[in-house]
Amino acid sequence: MSTQESPQEIAERALSAVSGSAIVLVEHDSTADVRWARSTLTTNGERGSTTLTVIAFDERSDGVATATLSMTGPNVESSEALARAAFAAAKSAPVAADAAPLIAPGDVPGNAQAWFEPALLTSGAALSPVTAGLGAALRAGHSDGIEHFGYAEHSVTTTWLASTTGLRLRWAQPSGRIEMTAKSHERARSAWQGAANEDLSLIDIAQLDSQLRQGLAWQAHKIEVKPGRHTALLTAGAVADLACDIWWYASARDAAEGRSVFSRAGGGTRVGDVLTSRHITIGSDPHDSDMPGMPFEAVTTSNSHSSVFDNGLPASSAAWVVDGKVGSLIAPRAVAQELGCQPVASGTNLRVTDSEGHGTLDDLIARTDDALLVTCVWYNRVVDPQTLLITGLTRDGVYVVKNGEIVGAAGNFRFNESPVGMLARVTDASATSRTQPREMADYVPRIAAPAMLIDGFNFSTASDAL
């Protein structure tokens, strides 16, 4: 993108290039990161990129067809060409099943941020709060025979949304996270810690390193634990990873069509069904005070979770599980009209709470008699959408808890478990706090969850992974 051409100018030129209805999204990503391996800095830098997406609509006597085209590094001329190509593609596209009137300015209660403001940029300075602590951890690792691997990243994504209805919206979303892995004893032991916050100065590197070292020390005492059903103590990050699948499979259309865990036998959805006797809530709220998300819909494709026709629709809070019952299911406007329910946007953040949860992870360990503490889960894959059965692996530390203390480390396992089914087997939980999922970190940088004690968690087979 030329320095003389603002994102707003590019959006306006794309809209004016052709006649007809259209939505334009301009997204600018600004990122700074630092990476290290074997206790040595490997790379660091800053980068930025701009993406233009044009969604064109062709209105016909039998409905509305739509087509979406995107490009990187747009300028005024290329944006006009992209818009013309999008309209040409829409004319040959089939009629859209999710057609709905485009959102107009009167449908939006105020702009999230001023349309004419520029992109927010990050830089290496955003990483400076962690570099001093990181340097100390790497130097100590050299001395103690511990290899450190990981990265710290800070980014800001600024989105401008414009439409031929006159809609003009802008949102700037910062994100920040750190992942650290430590290995020792010729890499026979491995521990992991992660943390997320838009303000990296709020992440304590020394504390993360201390937790890594403690994990390596616990792994000095190996305890054989056979696969099977055991009580599992999942860290907040592990709970967050599994909760993401509950969220992403909470589609009203999929449920109504009998294709998901939220489908009711004989037809309809399970909204209102009790999943657990505990008052567990899993929901999204763009106005979450600790981790606000995008307050309007901004999507480039239609699917069971979203519709390009809903771009600009104000987002609101929704709970996929509320007080232990199936709550809202994600429904674009066209799906909601078809099913006779309220439109519900999917959201861009997630909060998991247990009203009975209290204390920290350490407190939860202290009041646990016998369990396997799972640091994180990895390579999760859904194998049965109708039960939401997931297979995955534990990694970087499974610890044996006896009488309120960690007494050693077990090996790793493959697990087969349904996060929906396991809600009924939660017996204790910590308070909710901001966390970093291991598997879903690239997709959900804003998530909070408690650690949870799960009865009868299915550790199906042993795994050789560290």
NULO-832367 format. One line per field, with one value per residue (C-alpha): z negated, x, y; residue in one letter. Coordinates in steps of 0.1 Angstrom, whole numbers, padded with zeros to 4 digits. Layout:
<atoms>
Z	Z:...
X	X:...
Y	Y:...
res	A:...
</atoms>
This chain:
<atoms>
Z	0000:0010:-0018:0000:0001:-0031:-0038:-0038:-0003:0010:-0004:0011:0045:0045:0037:0063:0091:0100:0096:0073:0037:0021:-0012:-0015:-0042:-0046:-0072:-0083:-0105:-0124:-0143:-0163:-0176:-0190:-0189:-0206:-0205:-0225:-0248:-0220:-0202:-0167:-0151:-0159:-0138:-0128:-0098:-0084:-0057:-0043:-0028:-0008:-0005:0018:0014:0043:0045:0077:0072:0094:0097:0080:0052:0045:0056:0040:0046:0025:0038:0018:0024:0004:0008:0025:0040:0055:0090:0079:0056:0085:0106:0077:0073:0110:0109:0078:0095:0126:0104:0086:0119:0126:0090:0078:0056:0019:-0006:-0034:-0017:-0040:-0037:-0041:-0074:-0072:-0094:-0112:-0123:-0142:-0175:-0171:-0155:-0175:-0166:-0142:-0106:-0096:-0122:-0108:-0115:-0150:-0148:-0171:-0173:-0191:-0220:-0229:-0236:-0257:-0290:-0285:-0270:-0303:-0320:-0290:-0288:-0325:-0319:-0288:-0306:-0336:-0312:-0297:-0332:-0344:-0313:-0304:-0268:-0263:-0232:-0224:-0212:-0223:-0199:-0199:-0171:-0162:-0136:-0123:-0103:-0083:-0070:-0044:-0024:0003:-0023:-0039:-0067:-0079:-0108:-0122:-0150:-0162:-0180:-0199:-0209:-0228:-0239:-0250:-0248:-0265:-0265:-0286:-0280:-0302:-0308:-0271:-0263:-0282:-0302:-0287:-0302:-0287:-0299:-0280:-0288:-0268:-0274:-0251:-0275:-0277:-0307:-0327:-0320:-0345:-0326:-0358:-0371:-0338:-0340:-0376:-0366:-0338:-0362:-0387:-0360:-0350:-0386:-0391:-0360:-0378:-0396:-0370:-0381:-0359:-0353:-0330:-0304:-0314:-0331:-0357:-0376:-0355:-0368:-0336:-0338:-0326:-0293:-0287:-0297:-0273:-0244:-0249:-0255:-0221:-0205:-0224:-0211:-0175:-0173:-0188:-0154:-0153:-0117:-0123:-0155:-0137:-0109:-0133:-0127:-0161:-0198:-0202:-0181:-0199:-0191:-0170:-0157:-0169:-0191:-0227:-0238:-0275:-0281:-0313:-0307:-0343:-0377:-0382:-0372:-0344:-0318:-0285:-0265:-0244:-0251:-0229:-0258:-0282:-0304:-0305:-0269:-0246:-0212:-0179:-0185:-0150:-0124:-0099:-0078:-0043:-0037:-0046:-0066:-0094:-0118:-0098:-0068:-0045:-0045:-0083:-0080:-0103:-0125:-0161:-0182:-0216:-0245:-0242:-0263:-0246:-0280:-0307:-0343:-0331:-0304:-0266:-0260:-0227:-0194:-0168:-0141:-0113:-0105:-0076:-0097:-0127:-0105:-0091:-0125:-0144:-0168:-0176:-0155:-0175:-0164:-0172:-0189:-0190:-0227:-0251:-0289:-0309:-0345:-0373:-0400:-0425:-0414:-0438:-0444:-0421:-0404:-0434:-0457:-0435:-0436:-0474:-0478:-0453:-0467:-0436:-0400:-0369:-0363:-0326:-0316:-0281:-0253:-0217:-0182:-0191:-0164:-0165:-0155:-0161:-0158:-0172:-0206:-0201:-0208:-0205:-0203:-0212:-0231:-0264:-0262:-0282:-0316:-0331:-0369:-0396:-0424:-0457:-0489:-0477:-0464:-0431:-0438:-0403:-0366:-0345:-0308:-0281:-0268:-0239:-0252:-0238:-0254:-0248:-0263:-0264:-0282:-0306:-0319:-0339:-0355:-0368:-0406:-0414:-0398:-0404:-0398:-0362:-0349:-0316:-0300:-0269:-0251:-0235:-0205:-0197:-0205:-0169:-0166:-0201:-0217:-0241:-0264:-0302:-0320:-0353:-0360:-0364:-0381:-0359:-0371:-0348:-0320:-0293:-0289:-0261:-0253:-0262:-0240:-0234:-0230:-0254
X	0000:0014:0022:0000:-0030:-0048:-0069:-0100:-0091:-0086:-0120:-0138:-0123:-0132:-0168:-0170:-0154:-0187:-0224:-0242:-0241:-0208:-0189:-0152:-0129:-0093:-0072:-0037:-0016:0013:0035:0067:0083:0113:0122:0148:0161:0187:0188:0200:0181:0174:0152:0135:0118:0088:0065:0033:0008:-0025:-0052:-0082:-0114:-0143:-0176:-0199:-0236:-0256:-0293:-0316:-0352:-0347:-0324:-0289:-0256:-0223:-0186:-0156:-0121:-0091:-0056:-0025:-0007:-0036:-0034:-0061:-0058:-0057:-0086:-0107:-0097:-0104:-0139:-0147:-0135:-0156:-0187:-0180:-0177:-0209:-0228:-0219:-0223:-0254:-0280:-0269:-0290:-0281:-0292:-0304:-0306:-0272:-0265:-0271:-0257:-0290:-0287:-0254:-0256:-0225:-0191:-0166:-0138:-0135:-0134:-0108:-0082:-0051:-0039:-0025:0011:0032:0070:0099:0093:0061:0084:0109:0091:0099:0134:0153:0136:0141:0178:0182:0164:0185:0218:0207:0198:0233:0247:0223:0222:0187:0177:0150:0128:0100:0088:0071:0048:0028:0004:-0023:-0049:-0068:-0100:-0120:-0154:-0173:-0204:-0225:-0253:-0231:-0216:-0182:-0166:-0132:-0117:-0081:-0074:-0041:-0029:0001:0015:0045:0053:0083:0096:0125:0144:0170:0190:0198:0162:0148:0126:0105:0082:0060:0044:0024:0007:-0014:-0021:-0023:0001:0032:0045:0018:0035:0062:0090:0108:0077:0072:0108:0104:0074:0094:0122:0098:0083:0117:0125:0092:0101:0132:0109:0091:0060:0045:0008:-0011:-0036:-0072:-0097:-0081:-0090:-0075:-0065:-0065:-0047:-0067:-0049:-0059:-0095:-0094:-0083:-0112:-0137:-0129:-0143:-0175:-0177:-0169:-0194:-0222:-0238:-0276:-0278:-0256:-0276:-0310:-0298:-0288:-0250:-0236:-0234:-0261:-0287:-0317:-0326:-0357:-0351:-0344:-0316:-0306:-0310:-0320:-0307:-0287:-0251:-0238:-0251:-0224:-0230:-0205:-0208:-0189:-0195:-0183:-0187:-0172:-0174:-0154:-0135:-0104:-0102:-0126:-0132:-0145:-0179:-0193:-0193:-0164:-0162:-0151:-0170:-0204:-0207:-0228:-0213:-0213:-0227:-0212:-0246:-0242:-0210:-0213:-0240:-0233:-0220:-0235:-0227:-0238:-0233:-0230:-0233:-0250:-0252:-0246:-0273:-0270:-0275:-0273:-0263:-0245:-0270:-0265:-0296:-0308:-0304:-0321:-0351:-0353:-0351:-0372:-0345:-0326:-0295:-0263:-0228:-0199:-0177:-0139:-0132:-0141:-0146:-0152:-0164:-0175:-0195:-0181:-0145:-0121:-0085:-0055:-0041:-0019:-0049:-0067:-0037:-0036:-0072:-0068:-0062:-0053:-0051:-0029:-0021:-0021:-0001:-0014:-0030:-0019:-0030:-0067:-0089:-0127:-0135:-0172:-0191:-0223:-0207:-0178:-0154:-0119:-0086:-0054:-0021:-0007:0027:0055:0045:0019:0024:0011:-0008:-0011:-0026:-0024:0012:0029:0051:0065:0057:0039:0045:0024:-0009:-0032:-0067:-0102:-0127:-0157:-0155:-0193:-0195:-0167:-0187:-0209:-0177:-0162:-0158:-0137:-0123:-0102:-0112:-0111:-0081:-0066:-0048:-0030:-0043:-0015:-0034:-0057:-0034:-0032:-0069:-0081:-0057:-0083:-0095:-0100:-0108:-0104:-0083:-0107:-0107:-0124:-0134:-0128:-0109:-0100:-0063:-0067:-0031:0005:0024:0061:0059:0077
Y	0000:0034:0058:0083:0060:0055:0024:0046:0059:0024:0013:0042:0038:0001:0009:0036:0015:-0002:0002:-0023:-0034:-0042:-0045:-0037:-0048:-0034:-0051:-0040:-0063:-0049:-0074:-0075:-0107:-0123:-0160:-0181:-0217:-0236:-0205:-0183:-0155:-0166:-0139:-0107:-0081:-0060:-0065:-0052:-0062:-0049:-0070:-0058:-0079:-0070:-0087:-0081:-0087:-0094:-0088:-0109:-0117:-0151:-0138:-0124:-0139:-0130:-0134:-0125:-0116:-0106:-0093:-0082:-0049:-0030:0004:0026:0012:-0025:-0019:-0008:-0037:-0061:-0046:-0050:-0087:-0094:-0081:-0101:-0132:-0125:-0124:-0160:-0172:-0191:-0174:-0173:-0192:-0167:-0136:-0108:-0070:-0054:-0036:0002:0030:0033:-0004:0003:0022:0043:0036:0015:0039:0068:0057:0082:0072:0055:0020:0013:0001:-0019:-0022:-0039:-0015:-0035:-0064:-0045:-0053:-0090:-0088:-0082:-0111:-0133:-0124:-0134:-0167:-0176:-0168:-0189:-0217:-0217:-0221:-0248:-0270:-0260:-0252:-0226:-0224:-0201:-0167:-0135:-0117:-0085:-0075:-0050:-0057:-0027:-0033:-0009:-0019:0001:-0007:0008:0013:0040:0019:0030:0012:0007:-0015:-0019:-0051:-0056:-0091:-0104:-0137:-0156:-0193:-0209:-0244:-0257:-0289:-0306:-0338:-0343:-0333:-0362:-0337:-0309:-0284:-0257:-0224:-0198:-0165:-0140:-0103:-0072:-0055:-0077:-0058:-0077:-0111:-0121:-0139:-0148:-0165:-0185:-0196:-0206:-0227:-0243:-0252:-0266:-0288:-0301:-0309:-0328:-0349:-0363:-0387:-0409:-0427:-0454:-0447:-0470:-0457:-0457:-0434:-0413:-0381:-0353:-0318:-0297:-0263:-0233:-0235:-0271:-0263:-0233:-0256:-0280:-0252:-0237:-0268:-0264:-0228:-0236:-0265:-0244:-0238:-0235:-0248:-0278:-0286:-0282:-0305:-0332:-0329:-0319:-0326:-0299:-0318:-0332:-0368:-0368:-0332:-0297:-0284:-0291:-0254:-0256:-0291:-0296:-0306:-0305:-0298:-0272:-0236:-0235:-0208:-0206:-0174:-0146:-0108:-0081:-0057:-0080:-0055:-0077:-0087:-0067:-0081:-0068:-0051:-0058:-0087:-0086:-0117:-0126:-0158:-0174:-0206:-0221:-0196:-0164:-0146:-0120:-0103:-0097:-0076:-0046:-0062:-0052:-0080:-0088:-0111:-0147:-0178:-0212:-0229:-0209:-0222:-0257:-0257:-0254:-0217:-0197:-0213:-0193:-0181:-0156:-0136:-0158:-0190:-0173:-0164:-0199:-0216:-0190:-0180:-0149:-0140:-0147:-0137:-0161:-0135:-0131:-0139:-0167:-0168:-0199:-0197:-0221:-0203:-0227:-0223:-0206:-0201:-0206:-0237:-0243:-0241:-0266:-0290:-0286:-0298:-0327:-0362:-0382:-0369:-0364:-0328:-0321:-0290:-0287:-0306:-0307:-0319:-0320:-0334:-0339:-0375:-0375:-0342:-0357:-0364:-0339:-0367:-0353:-0372:-0354:-0356:-0344:-0327:-0312:-0325:-0348:-0347:-0371:-0354:-0373:-0358:-0323:-0324:-0332:-0362:-0369:-0372:-0397:-0402:-0386:-0400:-0399:-0390:-0395:-0372:-0351:-0316:-0315:-0349:-0340:-0310:-0335:-0349:-0316:-0320:-0289:-0258:-0227:-0192:-0180:-0161:-0150:-0179:-0192:-0223:-0243:-0257:-0228:-0199:-0189:-0186:-0174:-0149:-0136:-0164:-0168:-0201:-0219:-0250:-0280:-0313:-0339:-0374:-0403:-0385:-0410:-0413:-0439:-0450:-0441:-0416:-0414:-0376:-0353
res	M:S:T:Q:E:S:P:Q:E:I:A:E:R:A:L:S:A:V:S:G:S:A:I:V:L:V:E:H:D:S:T:A:D:V:R:W:A:R:S:T:L:T:T:N:G:E:R:G:S:T:T:L:T:V:I:A:F:D:E:R:S:D:G:V:A:T:A:T:L:S:M:T:G:P:N:V:E:S:S:E:A:L:A:R:A:A:F:A:A:A:K:S:A:P:V:A:A:D:A:A:P:L:I:A:P:G:D:V:P:G:N:A:Q:A:W:F:E:P:A:L:L:T:S:G:A:A:L:S:P:V:T:A:G:L:G:A:A:L:R:A:G:H:S:D:G:I:E:H:F:G:Y:A:E:H:S:V:T:T:T:W:L:A:S:T:T:G:L:R:L:R:W:A:Q:P:S:G:R:I:E:M:T:A:K:S:H:E:R:A:R:S:A:W:Q:G:A:A:N:E:D:L:S:L:I:D:I:A:Q:L:D:S:Q:L:R:Q:G:L:A:W:Q:A:H:K:I:E:V:K:P:G:R:H:T:A:L:L:T:A:G:A:V:A:D:L:A:C:D:I:W:W:Y:A:S:A:R:D:A:A:E:G:R:S:V:F:S:R:A:G:G:G:T:R:V:G:D:V:L:T:S:R:H:I:T:I:G:S:D:P:H:D:S:D:M:P:G:M:P:F:E:A:V:T:T:S:N:S:H:S:S:V:F:D:N:G:L:P:A:S:S:A:A:W:V:V:D:G:K:V:G:S:L:I:A:P:R:A:V:A:Q:E:L:G:C:Q:P:V:A:S:G:T:N:L:R:V:T:D:S:E:G:H:G:T:L:D:D:L:I:A:R:T:D:D:A:L:L:V:T:C:V:W:Y:N:R:V:V:D:P:Q:T:L:L:I:T:G:L:T:R:D:G:V:Y:V:V:K:N:G:E:I:V:G:A:A:G:N:F:R:F:N:E:S:P:V:G:M:L:A:R:V:T:D:A:S:A:T:S:R:T:Q:P:R:E:M:A:D:Y:V:P:R:I:A:A:P:A:M:L:I:D:G:F:N:F:S:T:A:S:D:A:L
</atoms>
